[in-house]
């Protein structure tokens, strides 16, 4: 997880800067940046609407959401490695 000089991660930084769309993207994409502790820290910097959204990611429903994000990330990584050409792949030239 990337942190700034104050120890704040991406989610907290996005909340501090009132970047609602970025907060959503982080929650839905980067499981390491959306732990319960990070969500609690971001909630302290958020307005009521944003806190309500973050609270949904914090509780038991949030644990399910975070687990789903982690599973999706792992699947994307697996698909990427399966579809990448290997060093052994032979490419035929267009002139053949």
Phi, psi and omega in degrees: 000130181278132179229152177273186183296342178267359181086009180273138180268184184302317182297315180295318178298317179296321178294318180299321182274005178058040180263080186301315180296323179291320176302313179302313182298317180298314180300321185272353188234325188240092183298327181294334183268358184236043176289165180304316180296319179294320179296317178299318179295319179293324180299325180295337182258002189253158174281178186300315181297315180292321177299320179298317179295315180296324180300327178294335179270351186270318186283203182295323175297321178296322178299319177295318179297315181296322178296319178296319177299316179298316179297318179297320178298315179297320177296318178298318178297318180296315179298321180297315181290329179286332184263350178287137177293144178269171179296333182281349182296128178263128177258128178273143180286155181291341183281347182288000000 
